[in-house]
Amino acid sequence: MTPALTEILFALGLGENVVGVTDFCDFPPEAARRARIGGYANPSVEAILSLRPDLALVSPGPGNRDAALAVERAGVRLEVIPAETLSETYGAIEAVARACEVEARGRDLAESIRSRIAAAAERVRDLPRVRALFCVQIDPLIAVGRGTLPGEILELAGGVNVIDSARYPQIGIETVLAAKPEVILHARMDSADPDAGQIAVSYWSRWHAVPAVRDHRVFVFDATLALRPGPRVADAVERLQTLLHGAAAAAPVGKEP
């Protein structure tokens, strides 16, 4: 009932056991071939029960509490697994593995991700930190703040978040002009338009006084990597490093990071 938990199940080798996913569960590609049970915030209890699952996995979110409890009252085993921060990502991987009785796989997967992220952080340890603005929406302008998964990933990748506010604050362009970010990262979440990436780049191109715009360092970043607390968080750190630091942060060729 949560895209990140779907990714975790597949990463644990349990994809064949997955009978239903949300409309937003799009990775790995095999997930798209499973029955759909509605949105993350508004899953269909009827659709879930029609699949006769042994286990339902959900992360707490706005709007999904009543549906999750209704599924449990109908006799389906329900596991509520927080997954929002990086530490909760590791915990979610191990919790899903326990719930599915593959604990060793969960420990191994979590440790592999920790190791990759630690190696990535080490590669940029002595490089200058890059002042960055991470946005998730344009209208209104919503930025990534402190205490969020993308905020943590940004710091681990060698960036400095120019936004000090917690969570995902709405900001004005004046804030951006004053912060002078060297890089703007845009994970476009407010449009299903296939041209959304270009729309974001065009929006920022108006503000030539911003160093990131002046230096052509505005990048559209895969929102499912940036915002999804699942097994691809190490991928997110590594890709962000390349955008922030270029070849200096690249993982050694032919070696597992």
C-alpha positions as CSV (number, residue, x, y, z in Angstrom):
1,M,0.0,0.0,0.0
2,T,3.1,2.2,-0.2
3,P,5.4,2.6,-3.2
4,A,8.6,2.3,-1.1
5,L,7.4,-0.9,0.5
6,T,6.6,-2.3,-2.9
7,E,10.2,-1.6,-4.0
8,I,11.5,-3.3,-0.8
9,L,9.4,-6.4,-1.4
10,F,10.8,-6.8,-4.9
11,A,14.4,-6.0,-3.8
12,L,14.0,-8.8,-1.2
13,G,13.1,-11.2,-4.0
14,L,9.5,-11.4,-3.1
15,G,8.0,-9.9,-6.2
16,E,6.1,-13.1,-7.1
17,N,4.2,-12.8,-3.8
18,V,3.0,-9.3,-4.4
19,V,-0.6,-9.4,-5.6
20,G,-1.6,-5.7,-5.4
21,V,0.1,-2.3,-5.4
22,T,-0.9,1.4,-5.4
23,D,-1.4,3.4,-8.6
24,F,2.0,5.0,-7.8
25,C,4.0,1.8,-7.5
26,D,6.0,2.0,-10.7
27,F,9.4,0.4,-9.8
28,P,10.6,-2.1,-10.7
29,P,8.7,-2.4,-14.0
30,E,7.2,-5.7,-12.9
31,A,5.3,-3.9,-10.2
32,A,3.2,-2.2,-12.9
33,R,1.8,-5.6,-13.9
34,R,0.2,-6.2,-10.5
35,A,-3.4,-5.4,-9.6
36,R,-4.0,-1.8,-8.6
37,I,-5.7,-1.0,-5.3
38,G,-6.0,2.8,-5.7
39,G,-3.8,5.7,-4.4
40,Y,-1.4,5.9,-1.5
41,A,-3.7,8.3,0.4
42,N,-7.0,6.7,-0.8
43,P,-6.6,3.0,-1.3
44,S,-9.7,0.9,-2.1
45,V,-10.6,-1.5,0.7
46,E,-12.8,-3.5,-1.7
47,A,-10.0,-3.8,-4.2
48,I,-7.6,-5.0,-1.5
49,L,-9.9,-7.6,0.0
50,S,-10.8,-8.9,-3.5
51,L,-7.2,-10.0,-3.8
52,R,-7.4,-12.1,-0.7
53,P,-3.9,-11.1,0.6
54,D,-2.3,-12.8,3.6
55,L,-0.5,-9.6,4.5
56,A,-1.0,-5.9,3.9
57,L,1.9,-3.5,4.3
58,V,1.4,0.2,4.7
59,S,3.3,3.3,5.8
60,P,1.4,6.0,7.8
61,G,0.2,8.8,5.5
62,P,-2.5,11.4,5.1
63,G,-5.8,9.8,4.4
64,N,-4.9,6.1,4.5
65,R,-5.5,5.3,8.2
66,D,-9.2,4.5,7.9
67,A,-8.7,2.2,4.9
68,A,-5.8,0.4,6.5
69,L,-7.7,-0.3,9.7
70,A,-10.7,-1.4,7.6
71,V,-8.5,-4.0,5.9
72,E,-7.3,-5.2,9.3
73,R,-10.8,-5.4,10.7
74,A,-11.7,-7.6,7.7
75,G,-9.2,-10.2,8.9
76,V,-6.1,-9.3,6.9
77,R,-2.8,-9.2,8.8
78,L,-1.7,-5.5,8.7
79,E,1.8,-4.3,9.3
80,V,2.3,-0.5,9.7
81,I,5.8,0.4,8.8
82,P,7.1,4.0,9.0
83,A,9.3,4.9,6.1
84,E,10.2,8.5,5.7
85,T,13.7,9.3,6.8
86,L,16.9,7.5,5.9
87,S,17.1,5.7,9.3
88,E,13.4,4.6,8.8
89,T,14.3,3.3,5.4
90,Y,16.8,0.9,6.9
91,G,14.3,0.0,9.6
92,A,11.5,-0.5,7.0
93,I,13.7,-2.9,5.0
94,E,14.3,-5.1,8.0
95,A,10.7,-4.8,9.2
96,V,9.3,-6.0,5.8
97,A,11.8,-8.8,5.8
98,R,10.7,-9.9,9.3
99,A,7.1,-9.7,8.3
100,C,7.8,-12.0,5.3
101,E,10.1,-14.3,7.2
102,V,13.2,-13.5,5.3
103,E,15.1,-11.7,8.0
104,A,18.6,-12.5,6.8
105,R,17.8,-11.0,3.3
106,G,16.6,-7.8,5.0
107,R,19.7,-7.5,7.1
108,D,21.9,-8.1,4.0
109,L,20.0,-5.6,1.9
110,A,20.1,-2.9,4.6
111,E,23.8,-3.4,5.2
112,S,24.6,-3.3,1.4
113,I,22.8,0.1,1.2
114,R,24.5,1.5,4.3
115,S,27.9,0.4,2.8
116,R,27.3,2.1,-0.5
117,I,26.1,5.3,1.1
118,A,29.1,5.3,3.5
119,A,31.5,4.9,0.5
120,A,29.7,7.7,-1.4
121,A,30.0,10.0,1.6
122,E,33.7,9.2,1.9
123,R,34.3,10.1,-1.7
124,V,33.2,13.7,-1.2
125,R,34.5,14.1,2.4
126,D,37.4,16.4,1.3
127,L,35.6,18.2,-1.5
128,P,34.1,21.6,-1.1
129,R,30.4,21.5,-0.1
130,V,28.0,22.8,-2.8
131,R,25.2,25.1,-1.8
132,A,22.1,23.6,-3.3
133,L,18.3,24.3,-3.4
134,F,16.2,21.2,-3.8
135,C,12.6,21.8,-5.0
136,V,9.6,19.5,-5.4
137,Q,7.1,21.9,-6.8
138,I,6.8,25.2,-8.7
139,D,3.3,26.5,-8.2
140,P,3.6,27.3,-5.4
141,L,7.3,26.9,-4.9
142,I,7.9,24.1,-2.4
143,A,11.4,23.3,-1.2
144,V,13.1,20.4,0.6
145,G,13.9,21.4,4.2
146,R,15.5,19.8,7.2
147,G,14.5,16.5,8.6
148,T,13.5,15.0,5.2
149,L,14.8,12.1,3.2
150,P,15.9,14.3,0.2
151,G,17.5,16.7,2.6
152,E,19.5,13.9,4.2
153,I,20.5,12.6,0.8
154,L,21.6,16.0,-0.3
155,E,23.9,16.4,2.6
156,L,25.4,12.9,2.2
157,A,26.1,13.7,-1.5
158,G,28.2,16.7,-0.5
159,G,25.7,19.4,-0.7
160,V,24.6,22.1,1.7
161,N,20.9,22.7,1.9
162,V,20.2,26.5,1.6
163,I,16.8,26.0,3.2
164,D,16.9,26.0,7.0
165,S,13.2,25.4,7.6
166,A,11.9,22.0,8.5
167,R,10.0,19.6,6.3
168,Y,8.8,21.1,2.9
169,P,8.3,24.8,3.3
170,Q,6.6,27.0,0.7
171,I,9.1,29.7,-0.3
172,G,9.2,32.8,-2.5
173,I,11.7,33.6,-5.2
174,E,13.1,36.2,-2.9
175,T,14.3,33.5,-0.6
176,V,16.1,31.8,-3.6
177,L,17.7,35.0,-4.7
178,A,19.0,35.7,-1.2
179,A,20.3,32.1,-0.7
180,K,22.3,32.2,-3.9
181,P,22.4,28.4,-4.5
182,E,25.2,27.1,-6.7
183,V,23.0,24.2,-7.9
184,I,19.2,23.8,-8.2
185,L,17.8,20.3,-8.1
186,H,14.2,19.9,-9.1
187,A,12.2,16.8,-8.4
188,R,9.0,17.6,-10.2
189,M,6.0,16.3,-8.3
190,D,3.2,18.7,-9.2
191,S,2.5,17.6,-12.8
192,A,2.1,14.4,-14.8
193,D,3.0,16.3,-17.9
194,P,5.7,14.4,-19.8
195,D,7.3,17.8,-20.5
196,A,7.4,18.7,-16.8
197,G,11.2,18.6,-16.7
198,Q,11.5,21.2,-19.4
199,I,8.8,23.3,-17.7
200,A,10.9,23.3,-14.5
201,V,14.1,24.3,-16.4
202,S,12.2,27.0,-18.2
203,Y,10.8,28.4,-15.0
204,W,14.2,28.7,-13.4
205,S,15.8,30.2,-16.6
206,R,14.1,33.5,-15.7
207,W,16.3,34.2,-12.7
208,H,19.7,34.9,-14.1
209,A,20.9,36.4,-10.8
210,V,20.8,33.0,-9.2
211,P,24.3,31.4,-9.5
212,A,22.9,28.0,-10.4
213,V,20.9,29.5,-13.3
214,R,23.8,31.7,-14.5
215,D,26.1,28.7,-14.5
216,H,23.6,26.3,-16.1
217,R,23.5,24.1,-13.1
218,V,19.7,23.5,-12.8
219,F,19.0,19.7,-12.9
220,V,15.7,17.8,-13.0
221,F,16.1,14.8,-10.6
222,D,14.1,11.6,-10.6
223,A,11.4,12.2,-8.0
224,T,11.0,8.5,-7.2
225,L,14.7,8.4,-6.2
226,A,14.7,11.6,-4.3
227,L,11.5,11.1,-2.3
228,R,11.0,7.4,-2.0
229,P,12.5,5.8,1.2
230,G,13.3,2.4,-0.4
231,P,16.2,0.3,-1.6
232,R,17.3,2.9,-4.2
233,V,18.4,5.5,-1.7
234,A,22.0,4.7,-2.4
235,D,21.4,5.3,-6.1
236,A,20.0,8.7,-5.2
237,V,23.1,9.7,-3.2
238,E,25.4,8.6,-6.0
239,R,23.5,10.4,-8.7
240,L,23.3,13.5,-6.7
241,Q,27.0,13.4,-6.0
242,T,27.7,13.3,-9.8
243,L,25.4,16.4,-10.3
244,L,27.0,18.3,-7.5
245,H,30.7,17.3,-7.9
246,G,31.1,15.7,-11.4
247,A,33.8,13.1,-12.0
248,A,35.5,13.8,-8.7
249,A,32.7,12.0,-6.9
250,A,32.3,9.1,-9.4
251,A,32.4,5.6,-8.0
252,P,35.4,3.5,-9.1
253,V,34.7,1.8,-12.5
254,G,34.1,-1.9,-12.2
255,K,33.8,-1.9,-8.4
256,E,30.7,-2.2,-6.3
257,P,30.4,1.2,-4.5
